[in-house]
Each structure stands twice: as C-alpha cells, then as structure tokens.
Amino acid sequence: MHIIKSFIIAFSMYSKLPMPRTEWKEEDMRYVMCFFPWIGVVIGTLVYGAFKIWQWAESVRNLPVWVFALIASVIPILITGGIHLDGYIDTSDALASYGTREKKLEILKDPHIGAFAVIRLAVLLLLTVAGFGCLRGSAQDFLLLGAGYFLSRTSSAIGLLTVKGAKKEGTLYTFAHAAQRYVVLIVLYVYLAAGILICIFLCRDGWLAGGCGLYTAFAGALVYVHYIFMAKKQFGGLTGDLAGWFVTVFELVWLWGICIWS
C-alpha cells in the first residue's frame, strides 16, 4: 500500500496527470523517488506521439517542422506544470545576483522574477524549439530522447539522496528525510545502469567507437558534475529549485547532444 501511495504522491507532486487524492504521510513518501523518473517516460512517449501525429499531418496538410518543434517544447511544461522550469527561473535569478550564499538562498524563495531570469528563460525556450526542429526524427533518436527524460530525473533523485541539502526545510528535504534511502538508491542505480545500457545500444558505430548515445550520455554526466559542484559552492547544498534547474538544463543539453551527434 505504501508503494502505491508513493507512486500517487510522485505523480501528484511532479506532474499534472490526474491522480487519486491521498493524504501525504511520511511513511507513504518512502519510495516517491523510485517513481519520479517514470514521469520522464510519459513525457518521452508523448513527444514521440506528437512527432508521429505531425508526420501524418505534414503529409496531409504540409505542416512545417516548427509546428512539431513548438508542440514538443510545450509538452514537458504541460505534463510537469512547469515545476522544474520554476526552479530554473529562481536559480537563474540567484546565480545572476552574485551575492552571498545567504542572499542567493533568499532569492530562491522570492516569488518575484528578475530580468536575468526572463532573459535566460527566453534563451532556454528558443534553444529547445530549435533543438526539436533539428531532430532527424528516427525512432532511435526518440528512444534516446526518452532515455534523457528518464535519466534527468534519475540523476536528480540520486543527487537528492546522496548530497547534503542547503536547508532543512522545503519539499526536497521532506522527500529526502522520508525516503527509504538504501532501497531507493539501489532502484535508482539500476535505473541509471539501464539508461546507460540504452545509450550504448543506440551507438550506431558500436560502443567502442563511441557514437551518439555515449557522447550524449557523457555530456549529461558533465551537466550533473557541474550541478553538484555549483550547488555546493554557490548554495552550500541542494534545494528543490536547484534540482529543477538541473533537470531543465540536463534535458536541453541532452536534446542538443542528439541533434549534434546523431
């Protein structure tokens, strides 16, 4: 029963998909992070579905590729309710302040949006639309893209459970404190290994010669290392907003990795 409620809580918190109402008790949050990555699978499936619909519409109505690019860019925001994008905006404001650690943590809690956050958000969205417009459209590329949505959340959850939080409050701290840590970490590392195996499998030239899957995975790993280093140095640890920033940036880099190396 606790596992089912953990599933419901994960999808209720990190997506806008309709879920049954349930009370958020600490014992029901133990396995939330095990289900968090599966929201990425939903997003990847819907993006691929949007591409297939566009392919059909393009053959009938001759729709340009930017129609698909715009729809694909919006799908993750609609599914998640913009929760990760909100973290990206707040973190962008904090990083642009060049203030003290305490000042940056205060900015993360500020509901107002600064000019630098607006500028960086515009750049992020434009790059996302351009990235989807550059995709070749093969099933292989979309399988790798889905793996990226899955791995971004898997890596984010691993960071949550292995790196110190910047503060002892907030949703991130609540989930980390309630988690059945070792069991959840084992599951997450299995997810991570499965995602890497998919990347190896999708290397056209064989994994020894590299290829799109491994190059893209390596780029994603660099984003994760930068994220952990930045969080510790700039904020003293992780927060929910920083986790949102990571998921957003990871997925953008992953998308462009597929575009460049595919």
Protein Blocks (a to p, Z undefined) as FASTA:
>chain_A
ZZmmmmmmmmmmmpcbdcddddddfklmmmmmmmmmmmmmmmmmmmmmmmmmmmmmmmmn
opafklmmmmmmmmmmmmnnommmmmmmmmmmmmmnopafklmmmmmmpmbdcfklmmmm
mmmmmmmmmmmmmpgoiaklmmmmmmmmmmmmmmmmmmmmmpccfbdgdjklmmmmmpcf
klmmmmmmmmmmmmmmmmmmmpmnojklgpjklmmmmmmmmmmmmmmmmmmmmnopacfk
lmmmmmmmmmmmmmmmmmmmZZ
